[in-house]
Amino acid sequence: MSTEDDKPENQPPDPPPDSQWKLLVFYLCFYGFMGQIRPGESFITPYLLGAEKNFTKEEVTNEITPVLSYSYMVVLVPIFLLTDYLRYKPVLVLQCLSHISIWLLLIFGTNVLAMQFMEFFYGITMAARVAYSSYIFSLVTPSRYQRMASYSRSSVLMGVFISSVLGQLCLSVGGTTFMTLNYISLGFMCFALVLTLFLKRPKRSLFFNRSDPVCNGTSPPELDKMKPGKPGWQKASAWQNMVIIRMLKELASIVRLPQLRLWSLWWIFNSAGYYLILYYVHILWNDIYSTTDNRKVYNGGVEAASTLLGAITSFVAGYVKIRWTVWSELMIAIVTAFQAGLLLLMSTTGNIWLCYIGYILFRSSYQFLVPIAIFQIASSLSKELCALVFGINTFLATVLKTIITVIITDKRGLALSVHPQFYVYFGYFTLLAVVYLAASLYVAMRHNVCRKPQEAPPVEELCSPVVETLGKDKSTELASSEA
């Protein structure tokens, strides 16, 4: 219920944006677009299994691909902290260097160890995505966050779409080889590295590099607005080293919010399964339809279609208007059950086109819930806490994904082949759907119980307006006497 008039009069105004912020945002979006042009990325698995590298399915499934989950878990937290401490740009440079290392290893690497290093660098590039997604907040004022974030996200999705289409056209129409696509991807990554060198390095960030309001007249950070009775922002040196601890304490006090807890759990459990599907689905496609004719490998087209449909469903999700406090669990249960059915189809069918369609629908259904989860989590949090919550959720999802990988995929575990893996993923999503459905029934029952005492008795419906008015006056007098 706070208004603008409730703010302290001595609070300094928000810092003015850079006069060239439009140019900086455009350049960042252009970099985000060009950084996704990797036409060979959709064809890495058939490249490794093909005649050019000639790795076995067991090596790719149980020795090479699991390294991606392990490396991502190891580097996620350090890169998350370094991104803020180093103010974004150095981490973006590191991401480009890691991309270049990936394609150099794909081109010149000849053994399993080289491919494991390739997956290690791929984990670094995935963890470094946080630098790009949070960079935009340092360029504009808070009133422009939502729109500018949508621009940067759209540029990335457009880059992924164009990259997938370009790779598919090069194979199916141009008749190029996988090795040629790798050289093209390496060239684009070198160009992206040049672009990062001209990015402006911000002077402030969310956690470590925060402005001192006494010195430069900027506003106190949102973290210190949470408890206005404790003006800790006046002594920056006292809280600067303890900011993460303070945020964790604040987070512990609001973790009881039902919607925050529900959608955070969805983010952890469903994201873990979603990314495991993305890691191993190309191996499944190669197992269902193994061909030596590169022109008949349609991985790029499928990735382009899934990206486009995912962007459409994400856009549609922004216009879904329901009572999320009542129907969130049921919505999640329906989507998760739909995903489980698609996984069953993908793991049992021998038709590659049905498997393609199942993957496209699976990915777009996940993208449908992502913006809803972001809104439900972020609606009750400040900017700093929002970044921390998403960081914690992503880390826990990565830990869960790593545990599943060690158990069912790694050669030191069960070392299952790709088809049995997808049966396990089907069971995993089925179990989640059952849990969400049970939770939705519990919420519906509790909601009905809470509504019954509020319903008016039938006798009161016969009361005249005069009697009703007298009843209201008596209740008012009784309330006044009790007070």
C-alpha positions as CSV (number, residue, x, y, z in Angstrom):
1,M,0.0,0.0,0.0
2,S,3.0,2.2,-0.2
3,T,2.8,5.2,-2.5
4,E,5.3,7.6,-3.9
5,D,4.5,10.0,-1.0
6,D,5.6,7.4,1.5
7,K,9.2,7.5,0.4
8,P,11.6,9.4,2.6
9,E,12.1,13.0,1.4
10,N,15.8,12.9,1.8
11,Q,16.2,9.8,-0.5
12,P,18.2,10.8,-3.5
13,P,16.7,10.3,-7.0
14,D,17.5,7.3,-9.2
15,P,20.7,7.8,-11.2
16,P,20.2,9.2,-14.6
17,P,20.7,6.8,-17.5
18,D,23.6,7.0,-19.9
19,S,22.8,9.5,-22.7
20,Q,23.8,6.8,-25.2
21,W,21.7,4.0,-23.6
22,K,19.7,3.3,-26.8
23,L,22.9,2.7,-28.8
24,L,24.3,0.5,-26.0
25,V,21.2,-1.6,-25.9
26,F,21.1,-2.0,-29.6
27,Y,24.8,-3.0,-29.6
28,L,24.2,-5.5,-26.8
29,C,21.2,-7.0,-28.7
30,F,23.3,-7.2,-31.9
31,Y,26.0,-9.0,-29.9
32,G,23.4,-11.4,-28.4
33,F,22.1,-12.2,-31.9
34,M,25.6,-12.8,-33.5
35,G,26.7,-14.8,-30.5
36,Q,24.1,-17.4,-31.3
37,I,25.1,-17.9,-34.9
38,R,26.6,-21.4,-34.6
39,P,25.1,-23.4,-37.5
40,G,27.1,-26.5,-36.5
41,E,25.7,-26.7,-33.0
42,S,22.6,-28.7,-33.9
43,F,24.7,-31.4,-35.7
44,I,27.4,-32.0,-33.1
45,T,26.1,-35.5,-32.1
46,P,25.8,-36.8,-35.7
47,Y,29.3,-35.3,-36.3
48,L,30.8,-37.2,-33.4
49,L,29.0,-40.4,-34.4
50,G,29.8,-40.0,-38.1
51,A,32.7,-41.1,-40.2
52,E,34.6,-37.9,-39.5
53,K,35.1,-38.6,-35.8
54,N,33.8,-42.2,-35.5
55,F,33.0,-42.3,-31.8
56,T,30.7,-45.0,-30.6
57,K,27.3,-44.4,-29.1
58,E,28.4,-45.7,-25.8
59,E,31.3,-43.2,-25.7
60,V,29.1,-40.3,-26.6
61,T,26.3,-41.3,-24.3
62,N,28.1,-42.5,-21.2
63,E,31.6,-40.8,-21.3
64,I,31.4,-37.5,-23.3
65,T,28.0,-36.0,-22.8
66,P,27.8,-36.5,-18.9
67,V,30.8,-34.1,-18.6
68,L,28.5,-31.2,-19.6
69,S,26.4,-31.6,-16.4
70,Y,29.4,-32.0,-14.2
71,S,31.3,-28.9,-15.5
72,Y,28.1,-26.8,-15.5
73,M,27.5,-27.6,-11.8
74,V,31.2,-26.9,-10.9
75,V,31.5,-23.5,-12.6
76,L,27.9,-22.1,-12.1
77,V,28.4,-20.5,-8.7
78,P,31.9,-19.1,-9.3
79,I,30.8,-17.6,-12.6
80,F,27.6,-16.2,-11.1
81,L,29.7,-14.3,-8.5
82,L,32.4,-13.3,-10.9
83,T,29.9,-11.9,-13.3
84,D,28.8,-9.4,-10.8
85,Y,32.2,-8.7,-9.3
86,L,33.9,-8.2,-12.6
87,R,30.9,-6.3,-14.1
88,Y,29.8,-8.5,-16.9
89,K,32.2,-7.8,-19.7
90,P,35.1,-10.0,-18.7
91,V,32.7,-13.0,-18.3
92,L,31.3,-12.3,-21.8
93,V,34.9,-12.4,-23.1
94,L,35.4,-15.7,-21.3
95,Q,32.2,-17.1,-22.8
96,C,33.4,-16.3,-26.4
97,L,36.9,-17.8,-25.7
98,S,35.2,-20.9,-24.4
99,H,33.0,-21.1,-27.6
100,I,36.2,-20.8,-29.7
101,S,37.8,-23.6,-27.7
102,I,34.7,-25.8,-28.3
103,W,35.0,-25.5,-32.0
104,L,38.7,-25.9,-32.1
105,L,38.4,-29.1,-30.1
106,L,35.6,-30.3,-32.4
107,I,37.8,-29.7,-35.5
108,F,41.1,-30.9,-34.3
109,G,40.3,-33.2,-31.3
110,T,40.6,-36.9,-32.0
111,N,40.0,-38.8,-28.8
112,V,37.5,-39.0,-25.9
113,L,39.5,-36.8,-23.6
114,A,39.5,-33.9,-26.1
115,M,35.7,-34.2,-26.5
116,Q,35.3,-34.2,-22.7
117,F,37.2,-31.0,-22.6
118,M,34.9,-29.7,-25.3
119,E,31.9,-30.5,-23.0
120,F,33.7,-28.8,-20.1
121,F,34.0,-25.6,-22.1
122,Y,30.4,-25.9,-23.1
123,G,29.4,-25.9,-19.5
124,I,31.3,-22.7,-19.0
125,T,29.5,-21.0,-21.9
126,M,26.1,-22.1,-20.4
127,A,27.0,-20.8,-17.0
128,A,28.2,-17.5,-18.5
129,R,24.8,-16.8,-20.0
130,V,23.9,-15.0,-16.8
131,A,26.4,-12.2,-17.8
132,Y,24.4,-11.4,-21.0
133,S,20.9,-11.7,-19.4
134,S,21.9,-9.3,-16.4
135,Y,24.0,-6.9,-18.4
136,I,20.9,-5.1,-19.7
137,F,20.0,-3.9,-16.1
138,S,23.1,-1.8,-15.9
139,L,22.3,0.2,-19.0
140,V,18.8,1.4,-18.3
141,T,16.6,2.7,-15.5
142,P,14.2,0.3,-13.6
143,S,11.2,1.6,-15.5
144,R,12.6,0.2,-18.8
145,Y,13.8,-3.2,-17.4
146,Q,10.9,-5.3,-18.7
147,R,10.9,-4.0,-22.2
148,M,14.7,-4.0,-22.6
149,A,14.9,-7.5,-21.2
150,S,12.4,-8.6,-23.8
151,Y,14.5,-7.1,-26.5
152,S,17.7,-8.8,-25.4
153,R,15.8,-12.1,-25.0
154,S,14.2,-11.8,-28.5
155,S,17.5,-11.1,-30.1
156,V,18.9,-14.3,-28.6
157,L,15.9,-16.4,-29.8
158,M,16.2,-14.9,-33.2
159,G,19.9,-15.7,-33.4
160,V,19.2,-19.4,-32.4
161,F,16.4,-19.6,-35.0
162,I,18.6,-18.1,-37.8
163,S,21.5,-20.3,-36.8
164,S,19.4,-23.5,-36.9
165,V,17.9,-22.5,-40.3
166,L,21.3,-21.6,-41.7
167,G,22.8,-24.9,-40.6
168,Q,20.0,-26.9,-42.1
169,L,20.1,-25.0,-45.4
170,C,23.9,-25.5,-45.7
171,L,23.4,-29.3,-45.3
172,S,20.2,-30.0,-47.2
173,V,20.5,-27.4,-50.0
174,G,24.3,-26.6,-50.1
175,G,25.4,-30.2,-49.5
176,T,28.2,-29.0,-47.1
177,T,29.8,-31.3,-44.5
178,F,29.7,-31.2,-40.8
179,M,33.3,-30.1,-40.7
180,T,32.5,-27.1,-42.9
181,L,29.7,-26.1,-40.5
182,N,32.2,-26.3,-37.7
183,Y,34.6,-23.9,-39.5
184,I,31.7,-21.5,-40.1
185,S,30.7,-21.6,-36.5
186,L,34.3,-20.9,-35.4
187,G,34.4,-17.9,-37.7
188,F,31.2,-16.5,-36.2
189,M,32.5,-17.0,-32.7
190,C,35.7,-15.1,-33.5
191,F,33.6,-12.3,-34.7
192,A,31.5,-12.4,-31.5
193,L,34.8,-12.2,-29.5
194,V,35.7,-9.0,-31.4
195,L,32.2,-7.6,-30.6
196,T,32.7,-8.1,-26.9
197,L,35.9,-6.1,-26.9
198,F,33.8,-3.0,-27.7
199,L,31.1,-3.5,-25.1
200,K,31.1,-0.8,-22.4
201,R,32.0,-2.1,-19.0
202,P,29.4,-0.8,-16.5
203,K,30.4,1.0,-13.3
204,R,27.9,-0.7,-11.1
205,S,26.3,-4.1,-10.7
206,L,23.7,-5.8,-8.4
207,F,25.8,-7.1,-5.5
208,F,29.4,-6.1,-5.3
209,N,29.8,-2.9,-7.2
210,R,27.1,-0.7,-5.6
211,S,27.1,3.1,-5.6
212,D,27.7,5.1,-2.5
213,P,24.7,7.5,-2.1
214,V,26.8,9.9,0.0
215,C,29.5,10.3,-2.5
216,N,27.7,10.4,-5.9
217,G,24.1,11.2,-5.0
218,T,22.6,8.0,-6.4
219,S,19.7,6.2,-4.8
220,P,20.1,3.4,-2.2
221,P,20.0,-0.1,-3.7
222,E,16.7,-2.0,-3.6
223,L,18.1,-4.4,-1.0
224,D,18.2,-1.6,1.6
225,K,14.7,-0.5,0.7
226,M,13.3,-3.8,2.1
227,K,13.7,-2.6,5.7
228,P,13.3,1.2,5.6
229,G,13.6,1.4,9.4
230,K,17.3,0.3,9.1
231,P,19.0,2.8,6.8
232,G,22.1,0.7,6.2
233,W,22.7,2.3,2.9
234,Q,24.1,5.3,4.6
235,K,27.1,3.2,5.6
236,A,28.2,1.3,2.5
237,S,31.4,-0.1,4.0
238,A,29.5,-1.8,6.8
239,W,27.2,-3.9,4.6
240,Q,29.0,-4.2,1.4
241,N,30.9,-7.4,2.4
242,M,27.8,-8.9,4.0
243,V,25.3,-8.2,1.2
244,I,24.8,-11.9,0.2
245,I,24.3,-12.9,3.9
246,R,21.7,-10.2,4.3
247,M,19.9,-11.3,1.2
248,L,19.9,-14.9,2.3
249,K,18.3,-13.9,5.6
250,E,15.7,-11.8,3.8
251,L,15.0,-14.7,1.5
252,A,14.5,-17.1,4.4
253,S,11.7,-14.8,5.7
254,I,9.8,-14.9,2.4
255,V,10.4,-18.5,1.3
256,R,7.0,-19.4,3.0
257,L,5.1,-17.6,0.2
258,P,3.1,-20.4,-1.5
259,Q,3.6,-19.2,-5.1
260,L,7.3,-18.5,-4.7
261,R,7.8,-22.0,-3.2
262,L,5.7,-23.7,-5.8
263,W,7.2,-22.2,-8.9
264,S,10.8,-22.5,-7.5
265,L,10.2,-26.2,-7.0
266,W,8.8,-26.4,-10.6
267,W,11.9,-24.6,-11.8
268,I,14.2,-27.0,-10.0
269,F,12.6,-30.4,-10.8
270,N,11.2,-29.7,-14.3
271,S,14.3,-27.8,-15.5
272,A,16.5,-30.7,-14.5
273,G,14.5,-33.1,-16.6
274,Y,14.1,-30.6,-19.5
275,Y,17.8,-30.1,-20.0
276,L,18.6,-33.8,-19.7
277,I,16.2,-34.3,-22.7
278,L,18.0,-31.5,-24.6
279,Y,21.4,-33.1,-24.0
280,Y,20.4,-36.6,-25.1
281,V,17.7,-36.2,-27.7
282,H,20.1,-35.9,-30.6
283,I,21.6,-39.3,-29.7
284,L,18.0,-40.7,-29.7
285,W,17.4,-39.3,-33.1
286,N,20.6,-40.9,-34.4
287,D,19.5,-44.2,-32.8
288,I,16.1,-44.1,-34.5
289,Y,17.3,-42.9,-37.9
290,S,20.9,-43.4,-38.6
291,T,22.0,-42.2,-42.0
292,T,25.2,-41.4,-43.8
293,D,23.6,-38.8,-46.0
294,N,24.0,-35.5,-44.3
295,R,21.3,-33.9,-46.4
296,K,18.7,-36.1,-44.6
297,V,19.7,-35.0,-41.1
298,Y,17.1,-32.5,-40.1
299,N,18.4,-31.5,-36.6
300,G,18.7,-27.9,-37.6
301,G,15.2,-27.6,-38.9
302,V,13.7,-29.3,-35.8
303,E,15.7,-26.9,-33.5
304,A,14.5,-23.9,-35.5
305,A,10.9,-25.1,-35.4
306,S,11.0,-25.8,-31.6
307,T,12.7,-22.4,-31.0
308,L,10.0,-20.5,-33.0
309,L,7.1,-22.4,-31.4
310,G,8.7,-21.9,-28.0
311,A,8.9,-18.2,-28.6
312,I,5.2,-18.1,-29.7
313,T,4.0,-20.1,-26.6
314,S,6.1,-17.8,-24.3
315,F,4.4,-14.8,-25.9
316,V,0.9,-16.4,-25.5
317,A,1.6,-17.2,-21.8
318,G,1.8,-13.5,-21.1
319,Y,-1.9,-13.2,-21.9
320,V,-3.2,-16.1,-19.8
321,K,-5.4,-14.6,-17.1
322,I,-6.4,-17.0,-14.4
323,R,-6.3,-17.1,-10.6
324,W,-2.8,-18.5,-10.2
325,T,-3.2,-18.9,-6.5
326,V,-5.9,-21.5,-7.1
327,W,-5.0,-23.0,-10.5
328,S,-1.2,-23.0,-10.6
329,E,-0.8,-26.6,-9.4
330,L,-3.4,-27.9,-11.9
331,M,-1.8,-26.0,-14.8
332,I,1.6,-27.4,-14.0
333,A,0.1,-30.9,-13.6
334,I,-1.6,-30.8,-17.0
335,V,1.6,-29.5,-18.8
336,T,3.8,-32.0,-17.0
337,A,1.5,-34.9,-17.8
338,F,1.5,-33.8,-21.5
339,Q,5.3,-33.8,-21.4
340,A,5.3,-37.3,-20.0
341,G,3.1,-38.5,-22.8
342,L,5.4,-36.9,-25.3
343,L,8.4,-38.6,-23.8
344,L,6.7,-42.0,-23.9
345,L,6.0,-41.3,-27.6
346,M,9.6,-40.4,-28.3
347,S,11.0,-43.4,-26.5
348,T,8.7,-46.0,-28.2
349,T,8.2,-44.8,-31.7
350,G,10.4,-45.9,-34.6
351,N,9.2,-43.0,-36.8
352,I,11.8,-40.2,-36.7
353,W,9.2,-37.6,-37.7
354,L,6.9,-38.5,-34.8
355,C,10.0,-38.1,-32.6
356,Y,10.7,-34.7,-34.1
357,I,7.2,-33.6,-33.4
358,G,7.3,-34.9,-29.9
359,Y,10.4,-32.9,-29.2
360,I,9.1,-29.7,-30.7
361,L,5.9,-29.9,-28.5
362,F,7.9,-30.9,-25.4
363,R,10.2,-27.9,-25.7
364,S,7.4,-25.4,-26.5
365,S,5.3,-26.7,-23.5
366,Y,8.2,-26.0,-21.2
367,Q,8.7,-22.5,-22.7
368,F,5.0,-21.8,-22.1
369,L,5.5,-22.1,-18.3
370,V,8.9,-20.3,-18.1
371,P,7.5,-16.7,-18.3
372,I,4.7,-17.6,-15.9
373,A,7.3,-18.9,-13.4
374,I,9.5,-15.8,-13.9
375,F,6.5,-13.5,-13.2
376,Q,5.2,-15.5,-10.2
377,I,8.7,-15.6,-8.6
378,A,9.7,-12.1,-9.4
379,S,6.4,-10.4,-8.5
380,S,7.2,-10.4,-4.7
381,L,10.9,-9.9,-4.8
382,S,13.3,-7.0,-5.4
383,K,15.7,-7.0,-8.3
384,E,18.6,-8.3,-6.2
385,L,16.6,-11.0,-4.5
386,C,15.1,-12.1,-7.8
387,A,18.6,-12.6,-9.2
388,L,19.6,-14.6,-6.1
389,V,16.5,-16.8,-6.2
390,F,16.9,-17.7,-9.9
391,G,20.6,-18.4,-9.2
392,I,19.8,-20.7,-6.3
393,N,17.0,-22.4,-8.3
394,T,19.3,-23.0,-11.3
395,F,22.1,-24.3,-9.1
396,L,19.8,-26.8,-7.3
397,A,18.4,-27.9,-10.7
398,T,21.9,-28.5,-11.9
399,V,22.8,-30.5,-8.8
400,L,19.7,-32.7,-9.3
401,K,20.5,-33.1,-13.0
402,T,24.1,-34.1,-12.1
403,I,22.8,-36.7,-9.6
404,I,20.5,-38.2,-12.2
405,T,23.3,-38.2,-14.8
406,V,25.7,-40.0,-12.3
407,I,23.1,-42.7,-11.6
408,I,21.6,-43.6,-14.9
409,T,24.0,-42.3,-17.6
410,D,27.6,-42.3,-16.4
411,K,29.7,-45.4,-17.0
412,R,30.4,-45.5,-13.3
413,G,26.6,-45.8,-12.7
414,L,24.0,-47.8,-14.6
415,A,25.4,-46.6,-18.0
416,L,22.0,-46.9,-19.7
417,S,21.7,-46.5,-23.4
418,V,19.6,-43.7,-24.8
419,H,16.2,-45.6,-25.1
420,P,16.2,-46.9,-21.5
421,Q,17.2,-43.3,-20.4
422,F,14.1,-41.9,-22.0
423,Y,11.9,-44.5,-20.2
424,V,13.4,-43.2,-17.0
425,Y,12.7,-39.6,-18.0
426,F,9.1,-40.6,-18.8
427,G,8.7,-42.1,-15.3
428,Y,10.3,-39.0,-13.8
429,F,7.8,-36.6,-15.4
430,T,4.9,-39.0,-14.7
431,L,5.8,-38.9,-11.0
432,L,6.0,-35.1,-11.1
433,A,2.6,-34.9,-12.8
434,V,1.0,-37.1,-10.1
435,V,2.5,-35.0,-7.3
436,Y,1.3,-31.8,-8.9
437,L,-2.1,-33.2,-9.4
438,A,-2.4,-34.3,-5.8
439,A,-1.2,-30.8,-4.8
440,S,-3.9,-29.2,-7.0
441,L,-6.6,-31.4,-5.4
442,Y,-5.4,-30.3,-1.9
443,V,-5.5,-26.7,-2.9
444,A,-9.0,-27.0,-4.4
445,M,-10.3,-28.7,-1.2
446,R,-8.8,-26.1,1.0
447,H,-10.2,-23.3,-1.2
448,N,-13.7,-24.8,-0.9
449,V,-13.4,-25.1,2.8
450,C,-12.3,-21.5,3.2
451,R,-15.2,-20.3,1.0
452,K,-18.0,-22.1,3.0
453,P,-17.9,-19.9,6.1
454,Q,-18.1,-16.8,3.9
455,E,-21.3,-17.9,2.2
456,A,-24.4,-16.2,3.5
457,P,-27.0,-18.4,5.2
458,P,-30.4,-18.9,3.4
459,V,-32.3,-17.2,6.2
460,E,-30.5,-13.9,5.8
461,E,-31.5,-13.8,2.1
462,L,-35.1,-13.2,3.4
463,C,-34.2,-10.2,5.6
464,S,-35.5,-6.8,4.5
465,P,-33.1,-3.9,3.9
466,V,-34.1,-2.3,7.1
467,V,-33.3,-5.4,9.2
468,E,-30.1,-5.8,7.3
469,T,-29.2,-2.2,8.1
470,L,-30.0,-2.6,11.8
471,G,-27.8,-5.7,11.9
472,K,-24.9,-3.8,10.4
473,D,-25.3,-1.0,12.9
474,K,-25.3,-3.4,15.8
475,S,-22.2,-5.1,14.5
476,T,-20.5,-1.8,14.2
477,E,-21.4,-0.8,17.8
478,L,-20.2,-4.2,19.0
479,A,-16.9,-3.8,17.2
480,S,-16.5,-0.3,18.6
481,S,-17.1,-1.5,22.2
482,E,-14.6,-4.3,21.7
483,A,-12.0,-1.8,20.4
